């Protein structure tokens, strides 16, 4: 007996939901931590710093 199209979609939806449920959750950063991490990234990457408007003068 062949599977119906609705059964296939139901299986796909269940698989997707299970994957989302089991996905690792990343902790959300607070405002201070987010600003700090942006500053660290900008200091490590001059292109990013120029895009953020904080270009370093040499």
Backbone as XML, in Angstrom:
<?xml version="1.0"?>
<chain id="A" units="angstrom">
  <residue number="1" name="UNK">
    <atom name="N" x="0.848" y="-1.187" z="0.000"/>
    <atom name="CA" x="0.000" y="0.000" z="0.000"/>
    <atom name="C" x="0.891" y="1.246" z="0.000"/>
  </residue>
  <residue number="2" name="UNK">
    <atom name="N" x="0.651" y="2.126" z="-0.913"/>
    <atom name="CA" x="1.450" y="3.346" z="-1.016"/>
    <atom name="C" x="0.984" y="4.366" z="0.018"/>
  </residue>
  <residue number="3" name="UNK">
    <atom name="N" x="1.937" y="5.189" z="0.443"/>
    <atom name="CA" x="1.590" y="6.226" z="1.419"/>
    <atom name="C" x="0.888" y="7.383" z="0.718"/>
  </residue>
  <residue number="4" name="UNK">
    <atom name="N" x="-0.081" y="7.950" z="1.402"/>
    <atom name="CA" x="-0.777" y="9.098" z="0.847"/>
    <atom name="C" x="0.108" y="10.337" z="0.987"/>
  </residue>
  <residue number="5" name="UNK">
    <atom name="N" x="-0.201" y="11.322" z="0.177"/>
    <atom name="CA" x="0.561" y="12.565" z="0.215"/>
    <atom name="C" x="0.441" y="13.222" z="1.598"/>
  </residue>
  <residue number="6" name="UNK">
    <atom name="N" x="-0.733" y="13.148" z="2.211"/>
    <atom name="CA" x="-0.924" y="13.754" z="3.527"/>
    <atom name="C" x="-0.067" y="13.064" z="4.585"/>
  </residue>
  <residue number="7" name="UNK">
    <atom name="N" x="0.102" y="11.752" z="4.455"/>
    <atom name="CA" x="0.958" y="11.020" z="5.390"/>
    <atom name="C" x="2.409" y="11.454" z="5.254"/>
  </residue>
  <residue number="8" name="UNK">
    <atom name="N" x="2.842" y="11.682" z="4.022"/>
    <atom name="CA" x="4.219" y="12.129" z="3.797"/>
    <atom name="C" x="4.455" y="13.503" z="4.419"/>
  </residue>
  <residue number="9" name="UNK">
    <atom name="N" x="3.480" y="14.414" z="4.220"/>
    <atom name="CA" x="3.615" y="15.750" z="4.803"/>
    <atom name="C" x="3.572" y="15.699" z="6.331"/>
  </residue>
  <residue number="10" name="UNK">
    <atom name="N" x="2.733" y="14.800" z="6.859"/>
    <atom name="CA" x="2.645" y="14.662" z="8.316"/>
    <atom name="C" x="3.977" y="14.149" z="8.875"/>
  </residue>
  <residue number="11" name="UNK">
    <atom name="N" x="4.569" y="13.161" z="8.207"/>
    <atom name="CA" x="5.864" y="12.641" z="8.652"/>
    <atom name="C" x="6.948" y="13.705" z="8.573"/>
  </residue>
  <residue number="12" name="UNK">
    <atom name="N" x="6.929" y="14.503" z="7.499"/>
    <atom name="CA" x="7.911" y="15.575" z="7.356"/>
    <atom name="C" x="7.738" y="16.612" z="8.466"/>
  </residue>
  <residue number="13" name="UNK">
    <atom name="N" x="6.504" y="16.969" z="8.768"/>
    <atom name="CA" x="6.234" y="17.950" z="9.825"/>
    <atom name="C" x="6.682" y="17.423" z="11.183"/>
  </residue>
  <residue number="14" name="UNK">
    <atom name="N" x="6.423" y="16.160" z="11.456"/>
    <atom name="CA" x="6.835" y="15.567" z="12.730"/>
    <atom name="C" x="8.354" y="15.523" z="12.848"/>
  </residue>
  <residue number="15" name="UNK">
    <atom name="N" x="9.023" y="15.192" z="11.755"/>
    <atom name="CA" x="10.485" y="15.153" z="11.759"/>
    <atom name="C" x="11.063" y="16.539" z="12.000"/>
  </residue>
  <residue number="16" name="UNK">
    <atom name="N" x="10.479" y="17.532" z="11.352"/>
    <atom name="CA" x="10.934" y="18.912" z="11.523"/>
    <atom name="C" x="10.719" y="19.383" z="12.960"/>
  </residue>
  <residue number="17" name="UNK">
    <atom name="N" x="9.542" y="19.102" z="13.498"/>
    <atom name="CA" x="9.234" y="19.508" z="14.868"/>
    <atom name="C" x="10.166" y="18.832" z="15.864"/>
  </residue>
  <residue number="18" name="UNK">
    <atom name="N" x="10.454" y="17.557" z="15.641"/>
    <atom name="CA" x="11.360" y="16.826" z="16.528"/>
    <atom name="C" x="12.761" y="17.412" z="16.468"/>
  </residue>
  <residue number="19" name="UNK">
    <atom name="N" x="13.200" y="17.775" z="15.255"/>
    <atom name="CA" x="14.521" y="18.382" z="15.105"/>
    <atom name="C" x="14.611" y="19.727" z="15.787"/>
  </residue>
  <residue number="20" name="UNK">
    <atom name="N" x="13.547" y="20.518" z="15.700"/>
    <atom name="CA" x="13.544" y="21.826" z="16.367"/>
    <atom name="C" x="13.539" y="21.658" z="17.884"/>
  </residue>
  <residue number="21" name="UNK">
    <atom name="N" x="12.821" y="20.654" z="18.349"/>
    <atom name="CA" x="12.747" y="20.403" z="19.797"/>
    <atom name="C" x="14.106" y="19.992" z="20.345"/>
  </residue>
  <residue number="22" name="UNK">
    <atom name="N" x="14.842" y="19.195" z="19.573"/>
    <atom name="CA" x="16.121" y="18.671" z="20.037"/>
    <atom name="C" x="17.304" y="19.576" z="19.709"/>
  </residue>
  <residue number="23" name="UNK">
    <atom name="N" x="17.051" y="20.673" z="18.998"/>
    <atom name="CA" x="18.142" y="21.567" z="18.615"/>
    <atom name="C" x="18.735" y="22.229" z="19.855"/>
  </residue>
  <residue number="24" name="UNK">
    <atom name="N" x="20.040" y="22.431" z="19.810"/>
    <atom name="CA" x="20.710" y="23.091" z="20.937"/>
    <atom name="C" x="20.317" y="24.556" z="20.958"/>
  </residue>
  <residue number="25" name="UNK">
    <atom name="N" x="19.975" y="25.032" z="22.130"/>
    <atom name="CA" x="19.568" y="26.424" z="22.276"/>
    <atom name="C" x="20.766" y="27.248" z="22.726"/>
  </residue>
  <residue number="26" name="UNK">
    <atom name="N" x="20.979" y="28.372" z="22.057"/>
    <atom name="CA" x="22.085" y="29.250" z="22.426"/>
    <atom name="C" x="21.586" y="30.276" z="23.425"/>
  </residue>
  <residue number="27" name="UNK">
    <atom name="N" x="22.384" y="30.584" z="24.414"/>
    <atom name="CA" x="21.953" y="31.583" z="25.398"/>
    <atom name="C" x="21.904" y="32.959" z="24.764"/>
  </residue>
  <residue number="28" name="UNK">
    <atom name="N" x="20.905" y="33.743" z="25.161"/>
    <atom name="CA" x="20.774" y="35.093" z="24.626"/>
    <atom name="C" x="21.690" y="36.032" z="25.403"/>
  </residue>
  <residue number="29" name="UNK">
    <atom name="N" x="22.295" y="36.936" z="24.666"/>
    <atom name="CA" x="23.190" y="37.892" z="25.300"/>
    <atom name="C" x="22.401" y="39.100" z="25.785"/>
  </residue>
  <residue number="30" name="UNK">
    <atom name="N" x="22.850" y="39.662" z="26.901"/>
    <atom name="CA" x="22.260" y="40.900" z="27.381"/>
    <atom name="C" x="22.794" y="42.068" z="26.581"/>
  </residue>
  <residue number="31" name="UNK">
    <atom name="N" x="22.289" y="43.255" z="26.851"/>
    <atom name="CA" x="22.696" y="44.439" z="26.083"/>
    <atom name="C" x="24.178" y="44.737" z="26.268"/>
  </residue>
  <residue number="32" name="UNK">
    <atom name="N" x="24.674" y="44.633" z="27.504"/>
    <atom name="CA" x="26.090" y="44.924" z="27.764"/>
    <atom name="C" x="27.004" y="43.905" z="27.091"/>
  </residue>
  <residue number="33" name="UNK">
    <atom name="N" x="26.625" y="42.635" z="27.191"/>
    <atom name="CA" x="27.450" y="41.587" z="26.593"/>
    <atom name="C" x="27.449" y="41.695" z="25.075"/>
  </residue>
  <residue number="34" name="UNK">
    <atom name="N" x="26.304" y="42.080" z="24.502"/>
    <atom name="CA" x="26.211" y="42.212" z="23.057"/>
    <atom name="C" x="27.102" y="43.352" z="22.584"/>
  </residue>
  <residue number="35" name="UNK">
    <atom name="N" x="27.074" y="44.481" z="23.294"/>
    <atom name="CA" x="27.910" y="45.619" z="22.917"/>
    <atom name="C" x="29.382" y="45.269" z="23.073"/>
  </residue>
  <residue number="36" name="UNK">
    <atom name="N" x="29.707" y="44.544" z="24.134"/>
    <atom name="CA" x="31.096" y="44.152" z="24.358"/>
    <atom name="C" x="31.577" y="43.229" z="23.249"/>
  </residue>
  <residue number="37" name="UNK">
    <atom name="N" x="30.736" y="42.284" z="22.867"/>
    <atom name="CA" x="31.159" y="41.352" z="21.827"/>
    <atom name="C" x="31.303" y="42.059" z="20.486"/>
  </residue>
  <residue number="38" name="UNK">
    <atom name="N" x="30.467" y="43.070" z="20.212"/>
    <atom name="CA" x="30.605" y="43.831" z="18.973"/>
    <atom name="C" x="31.917" y="44.605" z="18.964"/>
  </residue>
  <residue number="39" name="UNK">
    <atom name="N" x="32.275" y="45.168" z="20.111"/>
    <atom name="CA" x="33.539" y="45.907" z="20.206"/>
    <atom name="C" x="34.721" y="44.969" z="20.001"/>
  </residue>
  <residue number="40" name="UNK">
    <atom name="N" x="34.645" y="43.788" z="20.580"/>
    <atom name="CA" x="35.726" y="42.806" z="20.406"/>
    <atom name="C" x="35.848" y="42.379" z="18.949"/>
  </residue>
  <residue number="41" name="UNK">
    <atom name="N" x="34.711" y="42.165" z="18.299"/>
    <atom name="CA" x="34.742" y="41.783" z="16.887"/>
    <atom name="C" x="35.316" y="42.901" z="16.031"/>
  </residue>
  <residue number="42" name="UNK">
    <atom name="N" x="34.924" y="44.131" z="16.324"/>
    <atom name="CA" x="35.409" y="45.267" z="15.539"/>
    <atom name="C" x="36.905" y="45.473" z="15.738"/>
  </residue>
  <residue number="43" name="UNK">
    <atom name="N" x="37.381" y="45.236" z="16.942"/>
    <atom name="CA" x="38.814" y="45.420" z="17.177"/>
    <atom name="C" x="39.632" y="44.337" z="16.467"/>
  </residue>
  <residue number="44" name="UNK">
    <atom name="N" x="39.042" y="43.180" z="16.271"/>
    <atom name="CA" x="39.744" y="42.084" z="15.611"/>
    <atom name="C" x="39.652" y="42.173" z="14.090"/>
  </residue>
  <residue number="45" name="UNK">
    <atom name="N" x="38.637" y="42.884" z="13.573"/>
    <atom name="CA" x="38.410" y="42.923" z="12.130"/>
    <atom name="C" x="38.307" y="44.372" z="11.659"/>
  </residue>
  <residue number="46" name="UNK">
    <atom name="N" x="39.324" y="44.900" z="10.979"/>
    <atom name="CA" x="39.297" y="46.301" z="10.552"/>
    <atom name="C" x="38.174" y="46.620" z="9.559"/>
  </residue>
  <residue number="47" name="UNK">
    <atom name="N" x="37.807" y="45.663" z="8.722"/>
    <atom name="CA" x="36.719" y="45.900" z="7.786"/>
    <atom name="C" x="35.411" y="46.100" z="8.532"/>
  </residue>
  <residue number="48" name="UNK">
    <atom name="N" x="35.173" y="45.258" z="9.527"/>
    <atom name="CA" x="33.973" y="45.390" z="10.332"/>
    <atom name="C" x="33.992" y="46.707" z="11.096"/>
  </residue>
  <residue number="49" name="UNK">
    <atom name="N" x="35.139" y="47.100" z="11.580"/>
    <atom name="CA" x="35.249" y="48.362" z="12.298"/>
    <atom name="C" x="34.899" y="49.539" z="11.390"/>
  </residue>
  <residue number="50" name="UNK">
    <atom name="N" x="35.356" y="49.482" z="10.141"/>
    <atom name="CA" x="35.043" y="50.587" z="9.218"/>
    <atom name="C" x="33.565" y="50.611" z="8.888"/>
  </residue>
  <residue number="51" name="UNK">
    <atom name="N" x="32.945" y="49.436" z="8.807"/>
    <atom name="CA" x="31.509" y="49.388" z="8.529"/>
    <atom name="C" x="30.699" y="49.906" z="9.719"/>
  </residue>
  <residue number="52" name="UNK">
    <atom name="N" x="31.208" y="49.694" z="10.904"/>
    <atom name="CA" x="30.515" y="50.178" z="12.094"/>
    <atom name="C" x="30.780" y="51.657" z="12.336"/>
  </residue>
  <residue number="53" name="UNK">
    <atom name="N" x="31.686" y="52.240" z="11.562"/>
    <atom name="CA" x="31.969" y="53.672" z="11.712"/>
    <atom name="C" x="33.024" y="53.973" z="12.746"/>
  </residue>
  <residue number="54" name="UNK">
    <atom name="N" x="33.734" y="52.970" z="13.154"/>
    <atom name="CA" x="34.780" y="53.158" z="14.167"/>
    <atom name="C" x="36.110" y="52.779" z="13.559"/>
  </residue>
  <residue number="55" name="UNK">
    <atom name="N" x="36.510" y="53.536" z="12.564"/>
    <atom name="CA" x="37.759" y="53.217" z="11.888"/>
    <atom name="C" x="38.935" y="53.658" z="12.740"/>
  </residue>
  <residue number="56" name="UNK">
    <atom name="N" x="39.965" y="52.847" z="12.709"/>
    <atom name="CA" x="41.175" y="53.147" z="13.465"/>
    <atom name="C" x="42.084" y="54.026" z="12.624"/>
  </residue>
  <residue number="57" name="UNK">
    <atom name="N" x="42.634" y="55.031" z="13.242"/>
    <atom name="CA" x="43.597" y="55.865" z="12.503"/>
    <atom name="C" x="44.992" y="55.343" z="12.777"/>
  </residue>
  <residue number="58" name="UNK">
    <atom name="N" x="45.757" y="55.167" z="11.697"/>
    <atom name="CA" x="47.107" y="54.589" z="11.835"/>
    <atom name="C" x="48.141" y="55.673" z="11.840"/>
  </residue>
</chain>
